[in-house]
Amino acid sequence: MSLVKAILITGANGQLGQCFQVLAKYYPQYHFLFTDKNALQIADENAVNVLFEKNKIDVCINCAAYTAVDKAETERELAIAINATAVGYLARACKKHSTQFIHISTDYVFDGTAIVPYKPTDITKPVNFYGQTKLDGELNAAKENAKSIIIRTAWVYSEFGNNFLKTMMRLMNERENIGVVNDQKGAPTYAADLADAIMQIIEKNNFVSGIYHYSNKGNISWYNFAKEIASQLKTLCIVNPITTSQFPTPAARPKFSVLDSQKIEKTFEIQIPEWKSSLTKCILKMV
Ligand SMILES: NC(=O)c1ccc[n+]([C@@H]2O[C@H](COP(=O)([O-])OP(=O)(O)OC[C@H]3O[C@@H](n4cnc5c(N)ncnc54)[C@H](OP(=O)(O)O)[C@@H]3O)[C@@H](O)[C@H]2O)c1
């Protein structure tokens, strides 16, 4: 039996998954098994079970998800299969094989009517279908495997995949003016910081199950975020504030999705960077 701890990363070609691929180089003491959609379809229960039978996995980090928030309003069955049902398959397999399950969820489980940052114990009430599927995924994880660690995050960006930062960089390059929503508040999260925090949890080998929140420090609107991106890029593009009603989307968005990350900080003694410095780190990797 190998003494090297094996870590399975599902959805390895997504934003968070790719950040783990970068981090893996700094953790030679672990064996990482990266699976993209082709190597492991998490919505295929048999495929999940076969993978766990064939490989001794110590920690499973579920980075796979259906993240097309607007499309989820119409592609409901697919969103349920990946974000809700499949999480149950993974959690059950983890329980059977004594694997620590770490699952990623979202601020969209909340309705956004709060005026102070959401704590993990606050009442959930998703305002869109994606949020509902992610909440159902959390419930399935907890039902199938009470030892699961569920980490809700928000406004994720990185140098990989599609995200707000990359959209802004493209638009700021193409246009002289852009309008960005100023009446939705949250805290951006650099996916590399979240991956780093999860590796610290694994390093400490202190798996305290439960629901946690993780986002970079701060409380801003998308408009503030875009303004800071423009400032750091030194672009001439003018960023104007607009309202949510001026930018209608198929899926409703919570107006306030600031997460209170104190529980994860205290439980695992993790220091969370402030959003602006993390944005600088990410932009420096891209320009
Ligand atoms: N992005 C955000 O702003 C945000 C905010 C809050 C929470 N989160 C949560 O954070 C986690 C990571 O998000 P992310 O931004 O890294 O997402 P992402 O970039 O969309 O990555 C998700 C990955 O999962 C893969 N995937 C989709 N269906 C799959 C399946 N059936 N089996 C295996 N893999 C599958 C996707 O592949 P394809 O792209 O090929 O479909 C993609 O590579 C997710 O749980 C998400 O819900 C994200």
The ligand as an ORCA input file, in Angstrom:
! r2SCAN-3c Opt
* xyz 0 1
  N     -17.146     30.745    -11.399
  C     -17.721     31.373    -10.368
  O     -17.875     32.602    -10.372
  C     -18.164     30.591     -9.172
  C     -18.801     31.286     -8.128
  C     -19.203     30.556     -6.998
  C     -18.979     29.199     -6.928
  N     -18.382     28.559     -7.969
  C     -18.189     27.116     -7.865
  O     -16.794     26.872     -7.848
  C     -16.528     25.594     -8.454
  C     -15.450     25.763     -9.509
  O     -15.928     26.707    -10.452
  P     -15.101     27.104    -11.760
  O     -15.289     28.552    -11.965
  O     -13.737     26.520    -11.673
  O     -15.973     26.342    -12.850
  P     -15.611     26.018    -14.363
  O     -14.448     26.831    -14.800
  O     -16.884     26.115    -15.134
  O     -15.136     24.509    -14.281
  C     -16.016     23.463    -14.097
  C     -15.434     22.277    -14.831
  O     -16.300     21.166    -14.637
  C     -16.367     20.472    -15.877
  N     -17.567     19.655    -15.949
  C     -18.816     20.009    -16.342
  N     -19.619     18.922    -16.305
  C     -18.869     17.879    -15.892
  C     -19.132     16.506    -15.685
  N     -20.328     15.973    -15.893
  N     -18.120     15.721    -15.253
  C     -16.894     16.237    -15.050
  N     -16.574     17.518    -15.254
  C     -17.559     18.337    -15.670
  C     -16.383     21.584    -16.899
  O     -16.076     21.099    -18.179
  P     -16.696     21.868    -19.465
  O     -16.315     23.320    -19.326
  O     -16.037     21.182    -20.603
  O     -18.173     21.682    -19.383
  C     -15.312     22.499    -16.344
  O     -14.031     22.122    -16.785
  C     -17.870     25.097     -8.965
  O     -18.416     24.225     -8.028
  C     -18.723     26.343     -9.037
  O     -20.092     26.052     -8.880
  C     -17.953     29.228     -9.077
*
